[in-house]
Amino acid sequence: MNLTHHFLIAMPGLEEGTSFFSRAVVYLCEHSERGALGLVINKPMGIDLDGLLEKVDLTLGRADLHGAPVFHGGPLQPERGFVLHDAMRPHADTDGEDASPYASTLEISASGLEMTTSKDVLEALSHGAGPRRVLVTLGYASWGEGQLESELAENSWLTVEADPQVIFDAPAPERYDRALALLGLQTWMLSPVAGRA
């Protein structure tokens, strides 16, 4: 099972004791037998991109991103920034392979998206450049080997292939319902009690 480039949609039962993931939509950037890494895409922090860049002595140079919210990406490393964005492959590296212009970028297979953790992507945004679409989080979510599979077996999450329009275009309060709609579901159809047939 490889759920890279899928949404994890929290089932109502996750509200018990794990309030961070209540009504969360997690975009999985990476999933393998070693574990999974994802970013919550629907929990704004109350700070916008302008304010975040000011904290690192930069000024946002992109009018289209003024006021864009910064999201709680997950409970781990909440002081660290993660930028989910359209793929940026403008030049080739020494091996002749396409390379990201940023120092630390994870290419998300078969998605057209990348996740960058280095400050240079923020510097590009301050110069009026950078990826066309971006979602910025502080922190991330992670699962160890077999942990996510176990949570899926317990009916903690629904999964569906990710839709970049939900990530970049849908208003944050609508992302949970939009992700559910990809499965043909609505919130009222979900039971807060996980059961087994």
N, C-alpha and C positions, 0 to 999 in steps of 0.2 A: 504494500500500500504506500503510495507516495502522494501526499496531499499538498505538495508545493503548489503555489498559486491557487489555493482554495481558501474560502472563508470558513472559519469555525464560528457557528452561531450558538450562543449560550442558550441552553434550555432553561426554563424557569426554575428547575430544581437547583441550579448553580447559585441561586440567591442565598441559599442556606449556608452561612459561614464563609462564603467567598464573595463578599459584596463587590470586590473590584471587578469581577467578571459578570456581574448581574447585567443582563441585556447587552453583553459585549458582542461585537463582531471583530474577530481577529483575522487579519490577513496573514497567511502562512508564507513566509519568505523562503523557508527551507524546511524540508522534512525528509529524513532518511532513517535508517535503522539505528543511528546514533541518537536521534531525538528530533526536536522541532524548535523553530524560532519563528515568532510572529509579532505583529504589531496590531494593537487595538486601534481601530480606525474611527470609532464613533463616540469617544469620550473627551470632549474639549477640556482644556485645563483652565481656561479663564485668562490665558495670555495669548496674544497674537504674534504672528511672525515678525512684525515690526519690533515688538517688545523683546522678543528672543534675540534678534540680531543686535539690538542696542546693548544687551547684556554681554555680548562678545565684541563690543566696540565696532559694530558694522551698522550701516544704514541700508534698509531695503531699497533696491533700485528698480523694482518691478511693480508698476502701478496695478497690474492684474492680481498681485498677491497681497496688496495692502489689506489689513484686517483679517487675513486668513488665520484660522485658529491653529494653535499648536495642541496636539493631543497627548493624553496619558497613553503611552504605547504599551505599558505593562508595568508590573510591580518591580522588575529588576532594573538596576542602574538608572533610577529616575533623573539623575543629573546628566545623563549622556544623551546626545541627540542622534536621531535616526531619520533619514530623509528617504522616503519612498518616492520614486520618480520614473518618468519615461526614460527608456534606455538612451544613453548618450555614448555613441561609439564613433566619434569623428576621425580618429587617427589610428594608425597601426603601431603596435609596439615592436620591439627589436626582433621578435619571432615572426613578424608579419601578421600576427593575430590582431583582431580588433581589440582595442583597449579602452577602458573608461578614462576620461580626462581627470578623474578624481583619484586620490591616493588610496582610498579604502572603499571599494564598491563590490557588492555581491550581485552578480547577474542572476536573476530569478528565471530559471529555465522555462522556455516556451511561453513567456508571458509578455515580452516587450517592456518589462519593468526591471528596475534595479533598486537596490537599497544601499545608500552611502552613509558612512559614519564619520567621514573626515570633514574638517571645517572648510575645506576648499569649495565644497558645493554651496555653502552659505556665502562664501566670498564671491562666487559667481553670481548669486542672486543679488548681492549688494552692488554689483557692477552692471545690473540690468540684463544679465545673461542667465545661463543655467538651463535646466530642463524645463520643458513647456509646462508640464503638470507636476506638482509636488504635494506631498503630504508629510508634515514634520511632526515627529513624536519625541517626547522625552521618556526614556525607558522602553523596555521590551518584555515580551512574555517568552518563556522557554519551558520545554518539557524534556526530561531525560529519556534515555533509552526505554522504550516500551510504555512510558507514562501516558502519552497522549492516546495510544491505542487502548490502554486500560480505561481512560476517561470516556473514550468513544463507546467501549463495551458497556459502560455504566449509563449510557444515554445522557451524558452531560452536555454533549455538543451535537449539533447537526452540521453536516458539511455540504458544500456546494462549490463548484468551480467559480472562482472569483470573476467579478465583472468590474473592470477599471472605472466604469461610469459611476458605480456605487462609491468607489474610493474617492474619486476626484470631483465628481459633479453633484452628487446627491447632498442636500443639506445634512449636517451631522445628525440632527434628531430623527431623520427619516432613514438612516442607513440600516438600522436593525430590521425595520419592516421591509425595506427594499431587498435586503439579503434574503429574508424569509420568502419574499415573493418569487425569487429565483427558483425556489422549490415548489412554488404553487401553494404556499402556506400563508396564513395570517396569524397574528399573535393569539387570538382567541382560540385557535385550534390546538394550542400547546397545553398539555397538562403539567402542572408543577410537580406531579408525582411520577417518577420514572417507574415504568413497569416492564415486565417481560411477557411475551406471548407464550 
